[in-house]
Amino acid sequence: MDYKPRGMHFEDFQPGTEVVTQGRTITEADIVNFAGVTGDFNAIHVDAEFSKTTPFGERIAHGLLGLSVGTGLIMQSGMLDGTVIAFTGLEWKFKNPIKIGDTIRMIVGVKQTKAMKALGGGIVVVNARVLNQRDQVTQEGELTLLIKSRP
């Protein structure tokens, strides 16, 4: 039996369609591992004593860690499983910090679509928001994706 992708095809994306992902709690291990992978050991992320002197009063997650986890949550939702061809663009704002212990989720709403038959699908632009457990927007922006058409 062959694997059948469960992702949405280009034709399934209609402006106004919205998907909410499951949540994921950000841990100290996530921050330490992200710092190690990226080389970003900024004190606000890895130095508890320094972080006490900042407006946040504690360590916070890297902004790009929040974006990375958010896009991972989209993938885990299945909506792009086997149908995304490429991630082609990003416009992003960091609104509020993500702290150790915050549980984040992503809300994705289709903004516009454009068929690109020569590329085997079409461009889908989505508005995306990363929210914490208090429903505060921590990050938001637009993601542009190239999605396969139905066979």
N, C-alpha and C positions, 0 to 999 in steps of 0.2 A: 504494500500500500504506500502511495506517495504522500508526502506532506502537503497539506493544503493550507496556504496562508490564510489567516483570519482578518487581515487588514482591509481597510476600506479602499476601494478603487477610486480613481479620480471622479468618476460619475456619481459616486456616493456623497461627495462633499458638496453641500448646498449652503449658500450664505445663510447664516443664522443658526446652523447646526452647532450644538454645543456638547462637549464631552468633559466630564469631571473624572479625574483619576482617583485612585485610592491614595491614602496618605502614607507618609514615611517619616519616621522620627530621625532627626539629625543627631548623631552621637559625637562624642569626643573623638572616637576612633575615625569617624568620617573626616573630621577636620585634620587630624594628624596624618591620615593616609593621603588626603588631597594635597597637603603641604609637601609631603614627600614626593608625590608624583609630579607636581608642578614646580617644585623648588621655591614656592612662595611661603616663606616662613615669617611673614610680617608679624610683628609682636601682637597686634590686635587679635590674631588667630591662635597664637601658640604660647603667649606669655601671660599667665593668669594675673600676676602681680601688676605688670604694666597695664593690662586691660582694665583693672580696677580704677585707674586714673583717667580713663576715657569717658566720654558721655554715655557709653553703653554700660559701663560698670562691670563688664565681664567679657570673656572671649566671645567672638562671633564667628560664624561660618564665612568662608570666602564667598564673595558674591557669585563667582563662577561655579562654586560647588552647588549653590542653590539652583542655578540654571541647569547644571549637569544632572542633578537629581531630578529636577522637573522634567527634563526631556526623557530621562530614563523612565519616569512614571508614565509618560505618554506611550513609550514603547511597550511597557508592561500592560497597558490597557488593551493592547492588541490592535488599536485602530490603524497602525502603520506597519503591522507585522507582514513582511513579505511584499508590501506594495510601495513603500517609500523608495524612490530611486536616489534622491539626493536632498540634502539640506542646503539650500542655496542662498539664504539671507537671514539677517537678524538685525532688528532694531530693539534695544533693550534698555530699561531703566531699573535701577536698584532703589527701592522706596523705603524699606525698613529692614533692620538687621534680622538675620536668622540666627537664633541662639541655640546652644547645646540644649537638647530636650524638646525643641520645637518640632511639631509634626506638620509637614508641608504637603500640599497637594497642588495639582495644576488644573486650571480650568481653561479649556481651549475652545474658541468660537470661530467658525469659518467666516472670514471677512469677504474674500473674493476668490474666484477661480478663473483660469484662462487655459483653454485647451492648447496643447503643444503636441500635435499628432506626430510630428517628425521626431520627437523625443520619446514617443511611446506612452504619453500620458498628458499631464497638464500641471500647471503651477497652481498651488493652493496657498493662499495667504491666510494665516490665522492670527487672531488676537489671543494672547496667552497671558495668564496671570498665575503667579505662585502665591498661594495664601497659606497662612499659618493656622494653627488650631483656634485662634481667636478671630478668624476671618479677616485678618489684616492682610492687605496686599503687601508682600515683601518685594516682589519684582513683577514687572509687566513689560509687554512689548509685542512685536510682530515676528513671527517665524514664517519663512517662505520655504516651501517644500515642492519638490517635483515628485508627483505620484503617478504610478502606473495606471493605465486604462484597463478596462476589462478585456480579457483575451477575446 
